[in-house]
Amino acid sequence: RNPTLESLDGLEGLRDLVGHLRIRENNVLNHIGGLIGLTRVGGSVTIFDNPSLVGLDGLRNLVSVGGTFTLRLNPALTWLDGLENLESLGGNLRIRENANLPVSEIEKLVKRLGA
């Protein structure tokens, strides 16, 4: 939680995260491009209450999440294109209360993951 965090730049070298990834309550964070190198999260991913976040492009190399993937209360989010390489999800997929995210985007992801 950081109300002045604008980006995750500088984390590009992060490849494999053993624990959980939590991106939450960052009022001005508008992109997560700094996570572009991330391929695996051993625990859960939570992206919660980031009102300025417009896309998940920084997760485009993410292939595996060992736990639950939660995407909630990100009103500026309009697409899920950054999740196109996600193949494996060890827990639940929870996507809700993202006011401008079309249901069709969620349906595409659910179908691809078989969730």
VOVEXZA-831573 format. One record per residue (C-alpha): x, z, y; residue in three letters. Coordinates in steps of 0.2 Angstrom, whole numbers, plus 5000, padded with zeros to 4 digits. Each point is the difference from the previous one (the first is absolute). Layout:
BEGIN
XZYALA...
This chain:
BEGIN
500050005000ARG500749945016ASN498949965015PRO501449895008THR500749914985LEU499849815004GLU500949934984SER500950044984LEU501549895005ASP501650064992GLY499350034983LEU500349834994GLU501350054987GLY498750124991LEU499749914983ARG499450134987ASP499150165006LEU499950134986VAL498650115009GLY498549965011HIS499949895015LEU498950075014ARG499749915016ILE498750105009ARG499450055017GLU501149895010ASN499049945016ASN501149865006VAL500849944984LEU499549824999ASN501149934986HIS500950064985ILE501349864999GLY501450124997GLY499450024982LEU500349824996ILE501350054987GLY498950124990LEU499649944983THR499450164991ARG499250165004VAL500050134986GLY498650105007GLY498549975011SER499949895015VAL498950075014THR499749905016ILE498850115010PHE499450015018ASP501149875009ASN498949935013PRO501249875006SER500649934983LEU499649825000VAL500849944983GLY500950054984LEU501349865001ASP501450134997GLY499350034983LEU500149824994ARG501450044988ASN499250154992LEU499649974982VAL499650174992SER499250165005VAL500050144988GLY498650105007GLY498449965011THR500049885014PHE499050075015THR499649895015LEU498850095012ARG499650015018LEU501049865007ASN498849915011PRO501149875007ALA500449944982LEU499249834997THR500949934984TRP501050064985LEU501249854999ASP501550124998GLY499450064983LEU500149834992GLU501450054988ASN499350164994LEU499849994982GLU499950174993SER499050155005LEU500150164990GLY498650095009GLY498449965009ASN499849875014LEU499150095015ARG499649895015ILE498750065012ARG499650025018GLU501049865007ASN498849945012ALA500649825002ASN500649974983LEU498949874992PRO499350044983VAL500649844993SER501850055003GLU499750164989ILE499149904987GLU501549884998LYS501250154998LEU498850084987VAL499849844990LYS501949975000ARG500450184995LEU498650014988GLY499650175008ALA
